[in-house]
Amino acid sequence: MNGIRVLLVDDETECTEMLSLRLARRGMLTATAASGEEAVAHLADHEVDVVVMDVKMPGMGGIGALEHIRRDHPGTEVIMLSGHADMTVAVEGMRLGAFGYLMKPADFDELLYKIEDACKQSRLDRKLAEGDRA
């Protein structure tokens, strides 16, 4: 699936840069942010299909950013990543509307499939929303 717009959010910038390059090689349009605040600011100016976001970051963490995204950008799907096996955070993320939750380091192919599925859902949601406005 080419042309998927993905925002990668993690305070470990080396990880987001490397992942961005790998996804771009597969035809995805990527941007990066180093915090929840940066992600929310980016989304105010750019339409994104899928956000791939770390749960634990300084300042606004992944759960706080997820709440903003689901409220202000309901057509954008969010995949949460965590380096810590915390089922409470995973359940909270899913309750708040995250599309999925993966443990870091995520298998690249698994993440790729999850992004593609999330994009399909995002585009379907937007199409249905446009039909409601017509």
KOLPA-448260 format. One line per 3 residues: number of its first residue (from 1); their letters; for each residue x, y, z of N, C-alpha, C. Coordinates in Angstrom, 1 decimal, decimal comma, always signed. Layout:
! KOLPA-448260
NUM) A) X/Y/Z/X/Y/Z/X/Y/Z ~ ...
//
This chain:
! KOLPA-448260
1) MNG) +0,8/-1,2/+0,0/+0,0/+0,0/+0,0/+0,9/+1,2/+0,0 ~ +1,0/+1,9/-1,1/+1,8/+3,1/-1,2/+1,0/+4,4/-0,8 ~ +1,8/+5,4/-0,4/+1,2/+6,7/-0,1/+0,6/+6,8/+1,3
4) IRV) +0,8/+5,8/+2,2/+0,3/+5,9/+3,5/+1,1/+7,0/+4,3 ~ +0,4/+7,9/+4,9/+1,0/+9,0/+5,6/+1,1/+8,5/+7,1 ~ +2,4/+8,4/+7,5/+2,6/+7,9/+8,9/+3,4/+8,9/+9,7
7) LLV) +3,0/+9,1/+10,9/+3,7/+10,0/+11,8/+4,3/+9,0/+12,9 ~ +5,7/+9,1/+13,0/+6,4/+8,2/+14,0/+6,7/+9,1/+15,2 ~ +6,3/+8,7/+16,4/+6,5/+9,5/+17,6/+7,2/+8,7/+18,7
10) DDE) +8,5/+9,2/+19,0/+9,3/+8,5/+20,0/+10,4/+9,5/+20,4 ~ +10,7/+9,5/+21,7/+11,8/+10,4/+22,1/+13,2/+9,8/+21,8 ~ +13,2/+8,5/+21,3/+14,4/+7,9/+20,8/+14,5/+8,2/+19,3
13) TEC) +15,1/+9,4/+19,0/+15,0/+9,9/+17,6/+15,8/+9,0/+16,6 ~ +16,8/+8,3/+17,1/+17,5/+7,3/+16,2/+16,5/+6,2/+15,7 ~ +15,7/+5,8/+16,6/+14,7/+4,7/+16,2/+13,7/+5,2/+15,2
16) TEM) +13,2/+6,5/+15,4/+12,2/+7,0/+14,5/+12,8/+7,3/+13,1 ~ +14,1/+7,8/+13,1/+14,7/+8,1/+11,8/+15,0/+6,8/+11,0 ~ +15,4/+5,7/+11,7/+15,7/+4,5/+11,0/+14,4/+3,9/+10,5
19) LSL) +13,4/+3,9/+11,3/+12,1/+3,3/+10,9/+11,5/+4,2/+9,8 ~ +11,6/+5,5/+9,9/+11,2/+6,4/+8,8/+11,8/+6,0/+7,5 ~ +13,1/+5,8/+7,4/+13,8/+5,4/+6,2/+13,2/+4,0/+5,7
22) RLA) +13,0/+3,1/+6,5/+12,6/+1,8/+6,1/+11,1/+1,8/+5,6 ~ +10,3/+2,6/+6,2/+8,9/+2,8/+5,7/+8,9/+3,6/+4,4 ~ +9,7/+4,6/+4,3/+9,8/+5,4/+3,0/+10,2/+4,5/+1,8
25) RRG) +11,1/+3,5/+2,1/+11,5/+2,6/+1,0/+10,4/+1,8/+0,5 ~ +9,3/+1,7/+1,3/+8,1/+0,9/+0,9/+7,0/+1,8/+0,4 ~ +7,4/+3,1/+0,1/+6,4/+4,0/-0,5/+5,5/+4,8/+0,5
28) MLT) +5,9/+4,7/+1,8/+5,1/+5,5/+2,8/+5,6/+6,9/+2,9 ~ +4,8/+7,8/+3,2/+5,2/+9,2/+3,4/+5,3/+9,4/+5,0 ~ +6,5/+9,6/+5,4/+6,7/+9,6/+6,9/+7,1/+11,0/+7,4
31) ATA) +6,8/+11,2/+8,7/+7,2/+12,4/+9,4/+7,5/+11,8/+10,8 ~ +8,3/+12,6/+11,6/+8,7/+12,2/+12,9/+8,4/+13,3/+13,9 ~ +8,2/+12,9/+15,1/+8,1/+13,8/+16,3/+8,7/+13,1/+17,5
34) ASG) +9,3/+14,0/+18,3/+10,0/+13,4/+19,5/+9,2/+13,5/+20,8 ~ +8,0/+13,9/+20,7/+7,2/+14,0/+21,9/+5,7/+14,0/+21,6 ~ +4,9/+13,8/+22,6/+3,4/+13,9/+22,4/+3,0/+15,3/+21,9
37) EEA) +3,7/+16,3/+22,5/+3,4/+17,7/+22,1/+3,7/+18,0/+20,7 ~ +4,8/+17,5/+20,2/+5,2/+17,6/+18,8/+4,2/+16,9/+17,9 ~ +3,8/+15,8/+18,3/+2,8/+15,0/+17,5/+1,5/+15,8/+17,3
40) VAH) +1,0/+16,3/+18,4/-0,3/+17,0/+18,4/-0,1/+18,3/+17,5 ~ +1,0/+19,0/+17,6/+1,3/+20,2/+16,8/+1,4/+19,8/+15,3 ~ +2,1/+18,7/+15,0/+2,2/+18,2/+13,6/+0,8/+17,9/+13,0
43) LAD) +0,0/+17,3/+13,8/-1,4/+16,9/+13,3/-2,3/+18,1/+13,1 ~ -2,0/+19,2/+13,8/-2,8/+20,4/+13,6/-2,6/+21,0/+12,1 ~ -1,4/+20,7/+11,5/-1,1/+21,2/+10,2/-1,1/+20,2/+9,1
46) HEV) -1,1/+18,9/+9,4/-0,9/+17,8/+8,4/-1,9/+16,7/+8,7 ~ -2,5/+16,2/+7,6/-3,3/+15,0/+7,7/-2,5/+13,8/+7,6 ~ -2,7/+12,9/+8,6/-1,9/+11,7/+8,7/-2,9/+10,5/+8,8
49) DVV) -2,6/+9,4/+8,1/-3,4/+8,2/+8,2/-3,2/+7,4/+9,5 ~ -1,9/+7,3/+9,9/-1,5/+6,4/+11,0/-0,4/+7,1/+11,8 ~ -0,6/+7,1/+13,2/+0,4/+7,5/+14,1/+1,0/+6,2/+14,8
52) VMD) +2,3/+6,1/+14,8/+2,9/+5,0/+15,5/+3,7/+5,7/+16,6 ~ +3,3/+5,4/+17,9/+3,7/+6,2/+19,0/+4,1/+5,4/+20,2 ~ +5,3/+5,8/+20,8/+5,7/+5,2/+22,0/+4,8/+5,6/+23,1
55) VKM) +4,7/+4,8/+24,1/+3,8/+5,1/+25,3/+4,5/+6,0/+26,2 ~ +5,8/+5,7/+26,6/+6,5/+6,5/+27,6/+7,4/+7,5/+26,9 ~ +7,1/+8,8/+27,1/+8,0/+9,9/+26,6/+7,9/+11,0/+27,7
58) PGM) +9,0/+11,8/+27,7/+8,9/+12,9/+28,6/+7,8/+13,9/+28,2 ~ +7,3/+14,7/+29,2/+6,2/+15,6/+28,8/+5,0/+14,8/+28,6 ~ +4,3/+15,2/+27,5/+3,0/+14,5/+27,2/+3,4/+13,1/+26,7
61) GGI) +3,0/+12,1/+27,4/+3,2/+10,7/+26,9/+2,3/+10,2/+25,9 ~ +2,4/+9,0/+25,5/+1,6/+8,4/+24,5/+0,1/+8,4/+24,8 ~ -0,3/+8,1/+26,0/-1,7/+8,1/+26,4/-2,3/+9,4/+26,3
64) GAL) -1,6/+10,5/+26,8/-2,1/+11,8/+26,7/-2,3/+12,3/+25,2 ~ -1,3/+12,0/+24,4/-1,3/+12,3/+23,0/-2,5/+11,6/+22,3 ~ -2,6/+10,3/+22,7/-3,7/+9,5/+22,1/-5,1/+10,1/+22,4
67) EHI) -5,3/+10,6/+23,6/-6,5/+11,3/+23,9/-6,8/+12,5/+23,0 ~ -5,7/+13,3/+22,8/-5,8/+14,5/+21,9/-6,2/+14,0/+20,5 ~ -5,5/+13,0/+20,0/-5,6/+12,6/+18,6/-7,0/+12,1/+18,4
70) RRD) -7,5/+11,2/+19,3/-8,9/+10,6/+19,1/-9,9/+11,7/+19,2 ~ -9,7/+12,8/+20,0/-10,7/+13,8/+20,1/-10,6/+14,8/+18,9 ~ -9,4/+15,2/+18,5/-9,3/+16,2/+17,4/-9,1/+15,7/+16,0
73) HPG) -8,7/+14,4/+15,9/-8,4/+13,8/+14,6/-9,0/+12,4/+14,5 ~ -10,3/+12,2/+14,6/-10,9/+10,9/+14,7/-10,6/+10,0/+13,5 ~ -10,2/+10,5/+12,4/-9,9/+9,7/+11,2/-8,5/+9,2/+11,2
76) TEV) -7,7/+9,5/+12,2/-6,3/+9,1/+12,3/-6,2/+7,9/+13,3 ~ -5,7/+6,8/+12,8/-5,5/+5,6/+13,7/-4,2/+5,7/+14,4 ~ -4,1/+5,1/+15,6/-2,9/+5,2/+16,4/-2,5/+3,8/+16,8
79) IML) -1,2/+3,5/+16,6/-0,6/+2,2/+17,0/+0,3/+2,6/+18,1 ~ +0,1/+2,0/+19,3/+1,0/+2,3/+20,5/+2,1/+1,3/+20,5 ~ +3,3/+1,8/+20,9/+4,5/+0,9/+21,1/+5,0/+1,1/+22,6
82) SGH) +5,4/+0,0/+23,1/+6,0/+0,1/+24,5/+7,1/-0,9/+24,7 ~ +8,1/-0,4/+25,3/+9,2/-1,3/+25,7/+9,0/-2,0/+27,0 ~ +7,9/-1,7/+27,6/+7,6/-2,3/+28,9/+6,3/-3,1/+28,8
85) ADM) +6,4/-4,3/+29,4/+5,2/-5,2/+29,3/+4,2/-4,8/+30,4 ~ +3,4/-3,8/+30,1/+2,4/-3,2/+31,0/+1,0/-3,4/+30,5 ~ +0,3/-4,4/+30,9/-1,0/-4,6/+30,4/-2,0/-3,5/+30,7
88) TVA) -1,8/-2,8/+31,9/-2,6/-1,8/+32,3/-2,6/-0,6/+31,2 ~ -1,4/-0,3/+30,8/-1,3/+0,7/+29,7/-1,9/+0,3/+28,4 ~ -1,6/-1,0/+28,1/-2,2/-1,5/+26,8/-3,7/-1,5/+26,8
91) VEG) -4,3/-1,9/+27,9/-5,8/-1,9/+28,1/-6,3/-0,4/+28,0 ~ -5,6/+0,5/+28,7/-6,0/+1,9/+28,7/-5,9/+2,5/+27,3 ~ -4,9/+2,2/+26,6/-4,7/+2,6/+25,2/-5,8/+2,1/+24,3
94) MRL) -6,2/+0,9/+24,4/-7,2/+0,3/+23,6/-8,6/+0,9/+24,0 ~ -8,8/+1,1/+25,3/-10,0/+1,7/+25,7/-10,2/+3,1/+25,2 ~ -9,1/+3,8/+25,0/-9,1/+5,2/+24,5/-9,2/+5,2/+23,0
97) GAF) -9,1/+4,1/+22,3/-9,3/+4,0/+20,9/-8,1/+3,8/+20,1 ~ -7,0/+3,3/+20,7/-5,8/+2,9/+19,9/-6,2/+1,7/+19,0 ~ -5,6/+1,8/+17,8/-5,9/+0,7/+16,8/-5,2/-0,6/+17,2
100) GYL) -4,0/-0,4/+17,8/-3,2/-1,6/+18,2/-2,1/-1,3/+19,2 ~ -1,5/-2,3/+19,7/-0,5/-2,1/+20,7/+0,6/-3,2/+20,4 ~ +1,8/-2,8/+20,3/+2,9/-3,7/+20,0/+4,1/-3,4/+21,0
103) MKP) +4,8/-4,5/+21,3/+5,9/-4,4/+22,2/+7,2/-4,0/+21,4 ~ +8,0/-3,2/+22,0/+9,3/-2,8/+21,4/+10,4/-3,8/+21,8 ~ +11,3/-4,2/+21,0/+11,3/-3,8/+19,5/+10,3/-4,6/+18,8
106) ADF) +9,5/-3,9/+18,0/+8,4/-4,6/+17,2/+9,1/-5,3/+16,0 ~ +8,6/-6,4/+15,6/+9,0/-7,1/+14,4/+8,6/-6,2/+13,3 ~ +9,5/-5,8/+12,4/+9,2/-4,9/+11,3/+8,0/-5,3/+10,4
109) DEL) +8,0/-6,6/+10,0/+6,9/-7,0/+9,2/+5,5/-6,9/+9,9 ~ +5,5/-7,3/+11,2/+4,3/-7,2/+12,0/+3,8/-5,7/+12,1 ~ +4,8/-4,8/+12,3/+4,4/-3,4/+12,3/+3,9/-2,9/+11,0
112) LYK) +4,6/-3,3/+9,9/+4,2/-3,0/+8,6/+2,7/-3,4/+8,3 ~ +2,4/-4,6/+8,6/+1,0/-5,1/+8,4/+0,0/-4,3/+9,3 ~ +0,4/-4,0/+10,5/-0,5/-3,3/+11,4/-0,7/-1,8/+10,8
115) IED) +0,4/-1,2/+10,3/+0,2/+0,1/+9,7/-0,7/+0,0/+8,5 ~ -0,6/-1,0/+7,6/-1,4/-1,1/+6,5/-2,9/-1,3/+6,9 ~ -3,1/-2,2/+7,9/-4,5/-2,4/+8,4/-5,1/-1,1/+9,0
118) ACK) -4,3/-0,4/+9,7/-4,7/+0,9/+10,4/-5,1/+1,9/+9,3 ~ -4,3/+1,9/+8,2/-4,5/+2,9/+7,1/-5,8/+2,6/+6,4 ~ -6,1/+1,3/+6,2/-7,4/+0,9/+5,6/-8,5/+1,4/+6,4
121) QSR) -8,4/+1,2/+7,8/-9,5/+1,6/+8,7/-9,6/+3,1/+8,7 ~ -8,5/+3,8/+8,7/-8,5/+5,3/+8,6/-9,2/+5,8/+7,4 ~ -8,9/+5,3/+6,3/-9,5/+5,7/+5,0/-10,9/+5,4/+4,9
124) LDR) -11,3/+4,3/+5,5/-12,7/+3,9/+5,5/-13,5/+4,8/+6,4 ~ -12,9/+5,1/+7,6/-13,6/+6,0/+8,5/-13,8/+7,4/+7,9 ~ -12,8/+7,9/+7,2/-12,9/+9,2/+6,5/-13,9/+9,2/+5,4
127) KLA) -14,0/+8,1/+4,7/-14,9/+8,0/+3,6/-16,4/+8,0/+4,2 ~ -16,6/+7,3/+5,2/-17,9/+7,2/+5,9/-18,2/+8,6/+6,5 ~ -17,3/+9,3/+7,0/-17,5/+10,6/+7,6/-17,9/+11,6/+6,5
130) EGD) -17,3/+11,5/+5,3/-17,6/+12,4/+4,2/-19,0/+12,1/+3,7 ~ -19,4/+10,8/+3,7/-20,8/+10,4/+3,3/-21,8/+11,0/+4,3 ~ -21,5/+11,1/+5,6/-22,4/+11,7/+6,6/-22,6/+13,2/+6,4
133) RA) -21,5/+13,8/+5,9/-21,6/+15,3/+5,7/-22,3/+15,6/+4,4 ~ -22,4/+14,7/+3,5/-23,0/+14,9/+2,1/-24,5/+15,0/+2,2
//
